[in-house]
Amino acid sequence: MTSFRWGILGTGAIATQFTEGLAAAEHHVAAAVGSRSQAGAERFAARHGIARAHDSYADLAADAGLDALYVATPHNRHLEDTLLGLEAGTPVLCEKPLALSEAQGRRMVEAARNRGVFLMEAMWTRFSPVMCALRQMLAEGTLGEPRQLFADFGFRTDFDPAGRHFDPALGGGALLDVGVYCIALARMIFGADPEALTGLATLGETGVDEQSIISARYPGGGLAMLSSAVRTETPQEAVLSCTEALVRIPNFWHPDRMFIDGQERRFEVTGNGYHYQALEVAERVRAGDLESPLLPHDESLAILATMDNLRQEWGIRYPCE
């Protein structure tokens, strides 16, 4: 099989993790990288053995020797950088959240559909072996009906008003950075948008949510309690109560095990786990699909709409909106 050639758009920490993760995906290669400067692109290329280094995102998007682009820029650039790839006819895997808002995400999805180009949100957790097994058990009914979900994702970081976690211009705040994992997990488990949604948030001095707690009710009566934070550490686990089993998933956003009624099940996770989404992209692109059934466009838009509703309740609006 010929190699699936990736263009890495961005040179930050998440771009590094994805590029290193490709080593665990057979026949996948980072073929080119784009940065805002030639020096930055060349440093990243030299560090990861990438053949071509472009001094702009536009030049990378125009590289004809690519099978897909991975957009790894900050939240506020996802729309612009994804459109570069789609307009060039190159499939795009865009880092989560897909966009700052549902309106921005819809522009991206419409561009992908109108041009007949593949697009997927890079929610890497969705494609991990643990989550694949959980989806199968839920579909088969072996756990019974999901009734309650508790999921949290918080970490402790130093306050930097110009950093991406705190700057509103960069889409800062816990919700878009890590709360999105919890919301996406609940959406996957309950298979629908919440029919009732509310939450409480603590806004820091830059006006973004530094921590929050979210309550949601789903059709059929399922309930979720979700929390996120960027100034405090939390357990980072998911606990799912079903009618036939209790499931606990430590480190649910990059899991390698789960406990079912206290019995541990371990899963083999190769590499750093980022390559599973890359494998999904390659499979769909080669099949001629425009989206993945495991994370379709409409689901990514629904997750963005849920976060829009919460931000409206909390009074958070980003400058570029």
C-alpha positions in Angstrom: 0.0 0.0 0.0 1.2 3.5 -0.8 1.9 5.8 2.1 -0.8 8.2 3.2 0.9 11.6 3.2 0.0 14.2 5.8 0.6 17.9 5.8 1.0 19.3 9.3 -0.4 22.8 9.6 1.1 24.3 12.7 4.2 23.5 14.7 3.0 23.7 18.4 2.7 21.0 21.0 -0.4 19.3 19.6 1.2 19.2 16.1 4.2 17.5 17.7 2.1 14.9 19.4 0.1 14.0 16.2 3.3 13.8 14.1 5.0 11.6 16.6 1.8 9.5 16.8 2.0 8.8 13.1 4.9 6.5 13.8 2.5 3.9 15.1 0.4 4.0 11.9 1.7 1.8 9.1 2.0 3.5 5.7 1.4 7.0 7.2 4.0 9.7 6.9 4.3 13.4 7.7 5.3 14.6 4.3 5.2 18.4 4.7 4.8 21.0 7.4 3.6 24.6 7.3 4.5 27.4 9.7 4.2 31.2 9.7 7.9 31.4 9.1 10.4 29.4 7.1 12.7 29.0 10.1 9.9 27.6 12.2 8.8 25.2 9.5 12.4 24.0 9.0 13.0 23.5 12.7 9.9 21.3 13.0 10.8 19.4 9.8 14.3 18.7 10.9 13.1 17.5 14.3 10.6 15.1 12.8 12.3 14.1 9.5 9.8 15.8 7.3 10.8 16.4 3.7 9.1 19.7 2.8 8.9 22.8 4.9 6.6 25.7 3.9 6.8 29.2 5.2 3.0 29.8 5.2 -0.1 27.8 5.8 -1.4 28.8 2.3 1.7 27.3 0.7 1.2 24.1 2.7 -2.4 23.8 1.6 -1.4 24.2 -2.0 1.1 21.4 -1.8 -0.1 18.9 -4.4 1.8 16.0 -2.8 -0.5 15.5 0.2 -3.4 13.2 1.0 -4.7 15.2 4.0 -4.0 18.2 6.2 -3.9 18.1 9.9 -4.9 21.5 11.3 -3.1 22.0 14.6 -3.4 25.8 15.1 -5.3 27.5 18.0 -9.1 27.5 18.2 -9.5 30.9 16.6 -7.7 29.8 13.4 -9.5 26.6 12.8 -12.1 28.1 10.4 -9.5 30.0 8.3 -6.9 27.2 8.1 -9.5 24.5 7.4 -10.9 26.5 4.6 -7.4 26.8 3.1 -7.3 23.0 2.8 -10.8 22.5 1.6 -10.5 25.2 -1.1 -7.4 23.4 -2.3 -9.4 20.1 -2.5 -7.3 18.5 0.3 -9.1 16.4 3.0 -8.8 18.0 6.4 -8.6 16.6 10.0 -9.1 19.7 12.2 -8.1 19.7 15.8 -11.0 19.8 18.3 -13.1 21.8 18.8 -13.9 22.0 15.1 -14.4 25.7 15.4 -15.1 28.5 17.9 -18.8 28.3 17.3 -21.6 26.4 15.6 -21.8 29.2 13.0 -18.1 28.8 12.1 -18.3 25.0 12.1 -21.3 25.2 9.7 -19.3 27.3 7.2 -16.5 24.6 7.3 -19.0 21.7 6.8 -20.8 23.5 4.0 -17.5 24.2 2.3 -16.5 20.5 2.6 -19.9 19.3 1.3 -20.0 21.8 -1.6 -16.5 21.0 -2.7 -16.9 17.2 -2.1 -13.8 17.1 0.2 -13.5 15.1 3.4 -13.6 16.9 6.7 -13.4 15.5 10.3 -12.9 16.9 13.8 -9.8 15.5 15.5 -11.5 14.2 18.6 -8.9 11.6 19.1 -10.6 10.0 22.1 -13.5 8.9 20.0 -11.2 6.4 18.1 -9.3 4.8 21.0 -9.7 1.1 21.5 -11.4 1.7 24.9 -14.1 3.9 23.4 -14.6 1.6 20.4 -15.3 -1.2 22.9 -17.6 1.0 24.9 -19.6 1.9 21.8 -19.9 -1.8 20.9 -21.1 -2.8 24.3 -23.7 0.0 24.4 -24.9 -1.0 20.9 -25.2 -4.6 21.9 -27.0 -3.8 25.1 -24.6 -5.8 27.3 -24.4 -2.8 29.8 -28.1 -2.2 29.7 -29.4 1.3 29.2 -27.1 4.3 30.0 -28.6 6.4 32.8 -26.1 8.6 34.4 -22.7 9.9 33.4 -20.1 11.8 35.5 -17.1 13.0 33.5 -14.5 15.6 34.4 -11.4 17.0 32.8 -9.4 19.6 34.6 -5.7 20.4 34.9 -3.6 23.0 36.6 -1.7 25.6 34.6 -0.1 28.9 35.4 -2.1 32.0 34.6 -0.9 33.8 31.4 -3.3 36.4 30.1 -1.7 36.1 26.6 -1.7 32.3 26.6 -4.2 30.2 24.6 -5.9 28.9 27.8 -6.8 32.5 29.0 -6.9 34.8 26.0 -10.4 35.3 24.6 -9.0 36.2 21.2 -7.6 32.7 21.0 -10.8 31.0 22.2 -9.5 30.5 25.7 -11.2 28.9 28.6 -11.7 25.4 29.9 -14.9 24.6 27.9 -13.4 24.6 24.4 -10.1 23.1 25.5 -11.1 20.2 27.7 -14.8 20.5 28.4 -15.4 19.6 24.8 -14.1 16.0 25.6 -16.8 15.6 28.3 -19.6 17.0 26.1 -18.5 14.8 23.2 -18.4 11.7 25.4 -22.0 12.4 26.7 -23.1 12.9 23.1 -21.6 9.5 22.1 -23.1 7.6 25.0 -26.6 9.0 24.9 -26.7 9.4 21.1 -28.6 12.7 21.1 -28.4 16.4 22.0 -29.4 17.4 25.5 -33.0 18.3 25.8 -32.2 20.3 29.0 -28.9 22.0 29.7 -27.5 24.4 32.3 -24.2 25.1 34.0 -22.2 27.3 36.3 -18.8 28.8 35.4 -16.1 30.8 37.2 -14.9 33.5 34.9 -11.3 34.7 35.4 -9.9 38.2 35.0 -9.6 37.8 31.2 -13.3 36.9 31.0 -13.0 33.2 30.0 -14.3 30.2 31.9 -11.5 28.9 34.2 -13.8 26.1 35.6 -17.3 25.0 35.1 -19.9 22.4 36.1 -22.5 21.4 33.5 -25.8 19.4 34.0 -27.7 17.9 31.1 -30.7 15.7 30.5 -31.0 13.6 27.3 -34.0 12.1 25.6 -35.1 9.0 27.5 -34.0 10.4 30.8 -30.3 10.0 30.8 -28.4 12.5 32.9 -24.9 13.9 32.7 -22.8 15.9 35.2 -19.7 17.3 33.4 -16.9 19.5 34.6 -13.8 21.2 33.2 -11.0 23.4 34.5 -7.7 25.0 33.5 -6.6 26.2 37.0 -7.2 23.1 39.1 -6.5 19.4 38.7 -9.4 17.0 38.6 -9.5 13.1 38.5 -10.1 13.1 34.7 -12.3 10.1 34.8 -15.7 9.0 33.5 -18.2 7.0 35.5 -21.2 5.6 33.6 -24.1 4.0 35.4 -26.1 1.7 33.2 -29.1 -0.5 34.1 -26.9 -3.6 34.0 -23.4 -2.4 34.8 -21.3 0.3 36.4 -18.4 1.5 34.1 -15.5 3.5 35.3 -12.9 4.8 32.8 -9.7 6.4 34.4 -8.1 9.1 32.2 -11.1 8.8 29.9 -9.6 11.2 27.3 -6.7 8.9 26.6 -7.7 5.6 28.2 -6.1 2.2 28.2 -8.5 0.4 30.5 -12.0 0.4 32.0 -13.6 -1.2 35.0 -17.0 -2.9 34.6 -18.6 -3.7 38.0 -15.1 -3.4 39.5 -13.5 -5.9 37.0 -10.6 -4.4 35.1 -10.3 -4.7 31.3 -7.1 -3.6 29.8 -6.6 -2.6 26.1 -3.5 -2.5 24.0 -2.9 1.1 22.9 0.0 1.5 20.5 2.0 4.6 20.2 0.7 7.7 21.9 -2.9 7.1 20.6 -3.1 9.9 18.1 -2.8 7.7 15.1 -6.2 6.0 15.5 -7.9 9.1 14.1 -5.4 9.2 11.3 -6.2 5.6 10.3 -9.9 6.5 10.2 -9.3 9.5 8.0 -7.2 7.4 5.5 -9.9 4.7 5.4 -12.7 7.2 4.7 -10.7 9.2 2.2 -9.7 6.1 0.2 -13.4 5.0 0.2 -14.4 8.4 -1.2 -16.4 9.4 1.9 -16.9 13.0 2.9 -17.2 12.3 6.6 -16.8 9.6 9.2 -19.8 7.7 10.7 -17.9 7.6 14.0 -17.9 11.4 14.2 -20.1 12.9 11.4 -20.3 16.5 10.6 -23.7 17.0 12.2 -22.4 15.6 15.5 -19.5 18.0 15.6 -21.9 20.9 14.9 -24.2 19.7 17.7 -21.3 19.7 20.1 -20.5 23.2 19.1 -24.1 24.3 19.5 -24.2 22.9 23.0 -21.1 24.9 23.9 -22.6 28.0 22.3 -25.6 27.6 24.5 -23.4 27.4 27.6 -21.3 30.3 26.7 -24.4 32.4 26.1 -25.6 31.4 29.6 -22.3 32.4 31.1 -22.0 35.7 29.1 -18.8 34.6 27.1 -18.3 36.0 23.6 -15.1 35.8 21.7 -13.8 39.0 19.9 -13.9 37.5 16.5 -17.6 36.5 16.7 
